Amino acid sequence: MPNYIVLGNWTQQGIQNIHEAPNRIKTTHSMVEKAGGKMQLYYTMGNFDFIMVVELPSDDAMAEILLCLGSMGNVRTQTLKAWTEAEGAKLLSSSHP
């Protein structure tokens, strides 16, 4: 199943309503689970306010969730598609066309 690293920051609206963040995260977990995936959230210091490590069945499922989250106006995200070490080794060692 594809993996994604989501780098996130609060918007002005999101930080003004920061007390609602735990419930928003529960909603995000629910969306991911309904799409057949799982996620782990980490709050961070530095350039990003949080990161999410997400596993979902497809890029389309990830895009739909990110669009929904973005439309709520509380966060802005940057997303990286990721491969596990084993998946990466397979890609790197395959013959090139």
C-alpha positions as CSV (number, residue, x, y, z in Angstrom):
1,M,0.0,0.0,0.0
2,P,1.4,3.5,-0.9
3,N,2.9,5.6,1.9
4,Y,2.8,9.3,2.2
5,I,4.6,11.9,4.4
6,V,2.4,14.9,4.9
7,L,4.1,18.1,6.2
8,G,1.6,20.5,7.7
9,N,1.3,24.0,9.0
10,W,-1.6,25.7,10.8
11,T,-3.3,28.5,8.9
12,Q,-4.4,31.7,10.7
13,Q,-7.8,30.1,11.2
14,G,-6.3,26.9,12.4
15,I,-4.1,28.5,15.0
16,Q,-6.9,30.8,16.2
17,N,-9.0,27.6,16.8
18,I,-6.1,25.5,18.0
19,H,-8.3,24.1,20.9
20,E,-10.3,22.3,18.2
21,A,-7.3,20.5,16.8
22,P,-7.6,17.3,18.7
23,N,-11.2,16.8,17.3
24,R,-10.0,17.7,13.8
25,I,-7.3,15.1,14.0
26,K,-9.9,12.5,15.1
27,T,-11.9,13.4,12.0
28,T,-8.7,13.0,9.9
29,H,-8.1,9.6,11.4
30,S,-11.7,8.7,10.6
31,M,-11.3,9.8,6.9
32,V,-8.1,7.8,6.5
33,E,-9.7,4.7,8.1
34,K,-12.8,4.9,5.9
35,A,-10.5,5.1,2.9
36,G,-8.9,1.8,4.0
37,G,-5.7,3.3,5.4
38,K,-4.0,4.2,8.6
39,M,-2.0,7.2,9.8
40,Q,0.2,8.5,12.6
41,L,0.4,12.2,13.5
42,Y,3.4,13.9,15.1
43,Y,3.4,17.5,16.3
44,T,6.7,19.1,15.5
45,M,8.9,22.1,16.1
46,G,10.6,23.9,13.3
47,N,9.5,24.6,9.7
48,F,6.3,22.5,10.1
49,D,3.7,22.3,12.9
50,F,3.0,18.6,12.3
51,I,3.7,15.7,10.1
52,M,1.5,12.7,9.3
53,V,2.7,9.4,8.1
54,V,-0.2,7.9,6.1
55,E,-0.7,4.6,4.4
56,L,-3.6,4.5,1.9
57,P,-4.7,2.3,-1.0
58,S,-4.1,4.9,-3.8
59,D,-2.8,8.4,-4.7
60,D,-6.5,9.3,-5.5
61,A,-7.5,8.4,-1.9
62,M,-4.7,10.6,-0.5
63,A,-5.6,13.5,-2.8
64,E,-9.2,13.4,-1.8
65,I,-8.4,13.5,1.9
66,L,-5.9,16.3,1.4
67,L,-8.4,18.4,-0.7
68,C,-11.0,17.9,2.0
69,L,-8.6,18.9,4.8
70,G,-7.4,22.0,2.8
71,S,-11.0,23.1,2.1
72,M,-11.7,23.3,5.8
73,G,-9.2,26.2,6.0
74,N,-7.2,25.1,9.1
75,V,-4.1,23.6,7.6
76,R,-1.9,23.8,4.5
77,T,0.1,20.7,3.5
78,Q,3.0,19.5,1.4
79,T,2.9,15.8,0.6
80,L,5.7,13.4,-0.3
81,K,5.0,9.9,-1.7
82,A,7.3,7.5,0.1
83,W,8.6,4.0,-0.4
84,T,9.8,1.7,2.4
85,E,13.4,0.7,2.4
86,A,12.5,-2.7,1.0
87,E,10.4,-1.1,-1.8
88,G,13.1,1.3,-2.6
89,A,15.8,-1.4,-2.8
90,K,13.6,-3.3,-5.3
91,L,13.2,-0.2,-7.4
92,L,16.9,0.7,-7.2
93,S,18.0,-2.8,-8.1
94,S,15.6,-3.4,-11.0
95,S,16.9,-3.4,-14.5
96,H,16.4,-0.1,-16.3
97,P,14.6,0.0,-19.7
